[in-house]
Amino acid sequence: MRRSRVVAEMLACLPAVLFCVTALFCLTALFCLTALFCLTAAGFLTGFADDSHGAEAERDKGQKSRLWDREPALWDVAREVTFSRPVHPGDPQPAGTWGGGTAPNLSTQELRVSLWGPPSALTLSLGKTDVWDRRRIWEPPLTLAQVRDKVKRGQLALKHYVGWRAYDFPCPKPVGQVIVSAGDLQGASQPVLITDCRDGTAKVEINQNDSNATLKYLPMMTGNLIAVECDFQGLTKPVSVRLYRHRDTQIFGKSWQAYGGPDPKPYEGYDYSKDKNNAVMDPPGSGQEGPYFWITQKLPAEKTFPGGFEYFMVGRIVGCPISIETVDGRRGLGTPPRISPRQQKQVEEKARFWHLLPSYEAIHHGVPGGFTCSPRSHPKRRSPFATCRPGADSRSRRNASKGRSPTCIFVPDATWPAG
């Protein structure tokens, strides 16, 4: 009886034992399958990676065999490039402009800059995109009936609009000259300007007997500023930096371009008496405040600026002692420009468009002088300086100069309305 009960209890536990054995077997099998899958996947991925690296290596090897992949990038090549241009002794027209200018062009987006002049008076000619004489003579527009009437009488309606020939404006106006004068370099060979594409600096080197000069020019792309670094060795005469602006060449009642030049003449049939407000511009002015010195020119009132406007060309010399003097009303202060030999040949032969080439007769024989600031520095010291154009009053100049590097000068933007 007792044995029967033990057997019955054992039979009752048998399903639970079988369930545990089955579960253990299933778990063991699942673990083995999972481990096998992981090992297989790892081997596949490793092989795929090896294949990828191999393919990439083969691709790189193939690319390096192509010419354009073996050569350095254009960016890197450009930074190693320098190019040279001769400095013309008398032509201020930038190379690449209409008419065949020869002066090295150092212009930026807003400044128009060319380098020219003899070695003893290297000159920057400065212009600016918004320094214009904007005056314009607006004849009353013809009605359709007036046009028909003129046609019936055999007259050209275009002859009604003659104000543009009676005056030499509207036109851009020169800002001025920046002249680095060194008497010891007179008679030296005309230098060559070398521009370095790595940093945009343009350099000239001049040698005359025991006197040497190296000048580096850097027009700034982010502001109306030009920095010039001068290194002189072995000079015995003083070096000067001159800011110069000639008096305007307009003659009231006459036009230099009325009949194509070369002499100014009144345009026949035009009544100049009705345009008394289109008088000659005021002469340029000058000033000094602390280490800064400047030339200023006020342009007349017109439709855009009813009160007129004026610009400033400001300079500062750092790194050496200086003295500043202002000169006015004297000939020979600026560097006299002249046309290039090629242009002179066109004029002599009266070649096509010869009358449209620049003429500097008005500057050579016009009203003498202009305001000039000539800081004189020690000839044996390195002297960086810069030129620019600040605001319309002395407070603007002081504020603009704060927080800037002492080897460069400030410049706010462009022109400022007067008043």
C-alpha positions in Angstrom: 0.0 0.0 0.0 2.7 2.3 1.0 4.7 1.4 -2.2 1.7 2.1 -4.4 1.4 5.6 -3.0 5.1 6.3 -3.6 4.8 5.2 -7.2 1.7 7.3 -7.7 3.5 10.4 -6.3 6.4 9.8 -8.6 4.1 9.4 -11.7 2.4 12.7 -10.7 5.8 14.6 -10.7 6.9 13.1 -14.0 5.2 15.8 -16.2 7.0 18.6 -14.3 10.4 16.8 -14.6 9.8 16.4 -18.4 8.8 20.1 -18.7 12.0 21.2 -16.9 14.2 18.9 -19.0 12.5 20.1 -22.3 12.9 23.8 -21.2 16.6 23.3 -20.4 17.2 21.6 -23.8 15.4 24.4 -25.6 17.4 27.2 -23.8 20.6 25.3 -24.5 19.8 25.0 -28.2 18.7 28.7 -28.4 22.0 29.8 -26.8 24.0 27.7 -29.2 22.1 29.0 -32.2 22.5 32.6 -31.1 26.2 32.2 -30.6 26.6 30.6 -34.0 24.7 33.4 -35.6 26.8 36.1 -33.9 30.0 34.4 -35.0 28.8 34.1 -38.6 27.7 37.7 -38.7 31.0 38.9 -37.3 32.9 37.0 -39.9 30.7 38.4 -42.7 31.1 42.0 -41.5 34.8 41.5 -41.1 35.1 40.2 -44.6 32.9 43.0 -46.0 35.0 45.6 -44.3 38.2 44.1 -45.7 36.6 44.1 -49.1 35.6 47.7 -48.7 39.0 48.8 -47.6 40.5 47.0 -50.4 38.2 48.5 -52.9 38.8 52.0 -51.5 42.6 51.4 -51.7 42.2 50.3 -55.3 40.1 53.3 -56.0 42.6 55.7 -54.4 45.4 54.1 -56.3 43.5 54.6 -59.5 42.7 58.2 -58.7 46.3 59.0 -58.0 47.2 57.7 -61.4 45.0 60.5 -62.9 46.8 63.8 -63.7 44.2 66.1 -62.0 44.5 64.1 -58.8 48.3 64.1 -58.7 48.5 67.9 -59.2 48.0 70.4 -56.2 44.7 72.3 -55.9 44.3 75.6 -57.8 43.8 77.3 -54.4 47.2 76.2 -53.2 48.9 77.0 -56.5 47.3 80.5 -56.6 48.7 81.4 -53.2 52.2 80.8 -54.5 51.9 83.0 -57.5 53.4 86.5 -57.9 53.0 88.7 -60.9 54.9 91.8 -61.9 54.0 95.0 -63.7 56.2 98.0 -64.6 55.5 101.3 -63.0 55.0 104.0 -65.6 56.6 107.3 -64.8 53.7 109.5 -66.0 50.6 107.6 -66.9 48.1 107.4 -64.0 45.4 105.4 -66.0 45.1 101.9 -64.6 46.0 99.0 -66.9 42.9 97.3 -68.3 40.9 100.5 -68.6 39.6 101.8 -71.9 42.2 103.8 -73.8 45.2 101.6 -73.0 46.3 102.7 -69.5 49.6 101.3 -68.3 49.7 102.0 -64.5 49.4 99.0 -62.2 45.8 98.7 -61.0 45.4 98.3 -57.2 41.7 99.0 -57.1 39.2 97.5 -54.7 35.4 97.3 -54.8 35.0 100.9 -53.9 38.4 102.5 -54.3 40.1 103.2 -57.7 43.8 103.1 -57.2 46.8 103.2 -59.6 50.5 103.4 -58.9 52.8 105.5 -61.1 55.4 108.2 -61.0 59.2 108.4 -61.1 61.2 106.5 -58.4 61.8 109.7 -56.4 58.0 110.5 -56.3 56.0 107.3 -56.4 52.3 108.3 -56.6 49.0 106.7 -55.8 46.1 108.2 -57.7 42.9 107.7 -55.8 39.3 107.7 -57.0 36.1 106.4 -55.5 33.0 105.0 -57.0 30.7 107.5 -55.4 32.8 110.7 -55.7 31.0 112.2 -58.6 30.1 115.7 -59.8 26.4 114.8 -60.1 25.2 118.1 -61.5 23.1 117.7 -64.6 21.4 120.2 -66.9 17.9 119.0 -67.6 16.3 120.7 -70.6 12.4 120.6 -70.5 11.3 117.5 -72.4 9.9 118.0 -75.8 6.2 117.2 -76.4 5.2 115.0 -79.2 3.8 118.0 -81.0 7.1 119.9 -80.7 9.0 116.8 -82.1 6.6 116.7 -85.1 7.0 120.4 -85.7 10.8 120.2 -85.6 10.7 117.2 -88.1 8.5 119.2 -90.5 11.0 122.1 -90.4 13.9 119.7 -91.0 15.4 120.1 -87.5 16.9 117.4 -85.3 15.0 117.0 -82.1 18.1 115.7 -80.4 19.7 119.2 -80.7 17.3 120.3 -78.1 19.2 118.4 -75.5 22.7 120.1 -75.5 23.4 120.5 -71.8 25.5 117.4 -71.7 27.9 119.1 -74.2 27.8 122.5 -72.6 29.3 121.2 -69.4 31.9 118.6 -68.3 29.6 117.0 -65.9 28.1 114.7 -64.6 31.4 112.8 -64.3 33.6 111.1 -61.7 36.1 113.3 -59.8 39.6 112.4 -58.7 40.0 112.1 -54.9 43.7 113.0 -54.9 47.3 111.9 -54.9 49.5 110.3 -52.3 53.1 111.0 -53.1 56.1 109.4 -51.4 59.0 111.7 -52.2 62.7 110.7 -51.7 65.2 113.0 -53.4 68.1 110.4 -53.1 66.2 108.1 -55.5 66.1 110.6 -58.3 67.5 109.1 -61.5 67.0 105.5 -60.4 65.6 103.0 -62.9 61.9 102.8 -63.1 60.7 100.1 -60.7 58.6 97.0 -61.1 55.6 96.3 -58.9 55.4 92.7 -57.7 52.0 91.5 -56.3 52.0 88.5 -53.9 48.7 86.5 -54.2 49.2 85.0 -50.8 48.3 88.2 -48.9 47.6 90.8 -51.7 50.6 93.0 -50.9 52.3 94.8 -53.8 56.0 95.7 -53.4 58.5 97.9 -55.3 62.2 98.0 -54.7 64.4 100.9 -55.8 68.2 101.1 -55.7 70.2 104.2 -56.5 73.9 104.2 -55.6 74.0 103.6 -51.8 70.3 104.5 -51.3 67.6 101.8 -51.2 63.9 101.8 -50.7 61.3 99.1 -50.4 57.6 100.1 -50.4 54.7 97.7 -49.8 51.2 98.7 -50.7 48.1 97.0 -49.3 44.6 98.3 -50.3 42.1 96.9 -47.9 39.1 94.9 -49.3 37.0 95.5 -46.2 37.3 99.2 -45.9 38.4 102.4 -47.7 41.9 102.1 -46.5 45.4 101.8 -48.0 48.4 100.9 -45.9 51.9 101.6 -47.1 55.0 100.3 -45.4 58.2 102.2 -46.3 61.7 100.9 -45.6 64.5 103.3 -46.6 68.2 102.6 -46.2 71.2 104.9 -46.9 69.2 108.1 -47.6 70.7 111.5 -46.9 67.8 113.7 -47.8 64.4 113.9 -45.9 61.5 111.7 -47.1 58.1 113.3 -47.3 54.6 112.0 -47.8 52.3 114.4 -49.6 48.5 114.4 -49.9 47.6 116.5 -52.9 44.4 117.5 -54.7 44.5 120.0 -57.6 41.9 122.7 -57.9 39.0 121.7 -60.1 39.5 122.4 -63.8 36.0 123.4 -64.7 35.6 126.9 -66.3 32.2 128.5 -66.0 30.7 129.1 -69.4 33.1 126.7 -71.2 33.5 123.0 -71.6 36.7 121.0 -72.3 34.6 118.4 -74.2 32.2 120.8 -76.0 34.1 120.2 -79.3 36.4 117.3 -78.3 39.2 119.5 -76.9 41.9 120.2 -76.4 40.9 123.8 -75.4 37.8 124.7 -73.4 35.1 126.5 -75.4 31.5 127.6 -74.9 29.0 125.4 -76.7 27.6 127.5 -79.5 24.0 128.5 -78.9 23.8 127.5 -75.3 22.7 130.2 -72.8 25.0 129.9 -69.8 23.5 132.8 -68.1 20.6 130.7 -66.9 22.9 128.4 -65.0 24.6 130.7 -62.6 24.5 128.0 -59.9 26.8 125.8 -61.9 29.8 127.9 -61.0 33.3 126.6 -60.4 33.9 124.4 -57.4 35.4 125.8 -54.3 39.1 125.1 -53.9 40.1 122.0 -51.8 40.7 122.4 -48.1 43.1 120.8 -45.6 43.4 120.2 -41.9 45.3 118.6 -39.1 44.3 117.1 -35.8 46.9 115.3 -33.6 48.7 112.8 -35.8 46.1 113.0 -38.6 46.2 115.3 -41.6 43.8 115.5 -44.5 42.7 117.0 -47.8 39.0 117.7 -48.3 36.9 118.7 -51.3 33.3 120.0 -51.2 31.2 119.2 -54.3 28.3 121.5 -55.3 24.7 121.0 -54.6 22.6 118.9 -57.0 19.5 116.8 -57.0 20.9 113.9 -55.1 22.5 116.1 -52.4 20.7 119.4 -52.2 23.2 120.7 -49.7 26.2 119.3 -51.6 28.7 116.8 -50.0 32.4 116.6 -49.3 34.9 113.9 -48.9 38.2 113.6 -46.9 41.4 111.9 -47.7 43.2 111.4 -44.4 46.7 110.2 -43.7 48.8 109.2 -40.7 52.5 108.3 -40.3 53.6 106.0 -37.5 56.9 104.6 -36.4 59.0 107.8 -36.8 59.0 111.4 -35.8 57.2 113.8 -38.2 56.5 117.4 -38.8 53.5 118.6 -40.9 53.2 121.6 -43.1 50.4 122.8 -45.4 51.1 124.4 -48.7 48.6 126.0 -51.2 48.6 127.9 -54.4 52.0 126.8 -55.7 52.6 124.9 -58.9 54.5 121.6 -59.0 53.0 120.2 -55.8 51.5 117.2 -57.4 53.0 114.6 -59.8 52.2 115.8 -63.3 50.4 113.2 -65.4 50.8 112.5 -69.1 49.4 110.1 -71.6 51.3 106.9 -72.4 53.5 106.7 -75.6 50.9 104.5 -77.3 48.2 107.1 -76.6 50.5 109.9 -77.7 51.0 108.1 -81.0 47.2 107.8 -81.4 46.8 111.5 -80.9 49.6 112.4 -83.3 48.1 110.2 -86.0 44.5 111.2 -85.1 43.7 107.5 -84.9 40.2 106.3 -84.2 38.7 107.8 -81.0 41.9 109.8 -80.4 39.8 112.7 -79.1 38.3 110.6 -76.4 41.7 109.8 -74.8 42.5 111.5 -71.5 43.9 115.0 -71.7 45.8 116.6 -68.8 46.1 120.1 -70.3 43.5 121.4 -67.8 45.7 120.2 -64.9 49.0 121.3 -66.4 47.9 124.8 -67.3 44.9 125.4 -65.1 44.6 127.1 -61.7 47.9 126.5 -59.9 48.3 124.5 -56.8 46.1 122.6 -54.3 46.2 122.0 -50.6 49.1 119.7 -49.6 50.1 118.2 -46.3 53.7 117.1 -46.2 54.8 115.1 -43.1 58.5 114.8 -43.2 60.0 111.7 -41.6 63.5 110.5 -40.7 64.9 108.9 -43.8 66.5 105.9 -42.1 63.4 104.6 -40.2 60.7 102.2 -41.4 57.5 104.2 -41.6 54.2 102.5 -42.2 51.3 104.9 -43.0 47.9 104.8 -44.5 45.4 106.9 -46.4 41.7 107.0 -46.2 38.5 109.1 -46.1 36.7 109.7 -42.8 33.6 111.7 -41.9 32.6 115.2 -42.4 33.6 116.8 -39.1 36.5 116.5 -36.6 34.4 114.5 -34.1 33.8 111.9 -36.8 37.5 111.7 -37.4 38.3 111.2 -33.7 35.7 108.6 -33.2 36.7 106.7 -36.3 40.3 106.4 -35.2 39.5 104.7 -31.9 40.2 101.0 -31.4 42.3 100.7 -34.6 45.8 99.4 -35.1 48.4 102.2 -34.9 49.9 101.2 -38.2 46.7 101.7 -40.1 44.2 104.5 -40.2 40.5 104.4 -39.9 38.0 105.0 -42.6 34.3 105.2 -42.5 32.5 104.7 -45.7 32.7 107.1 -48.6 31.2 110.5 -48.9 29.2 112.5 -46.4 26.6 115.2 -47.0 27.8 118.6 -46.1 26.0 120.6 -43.4 
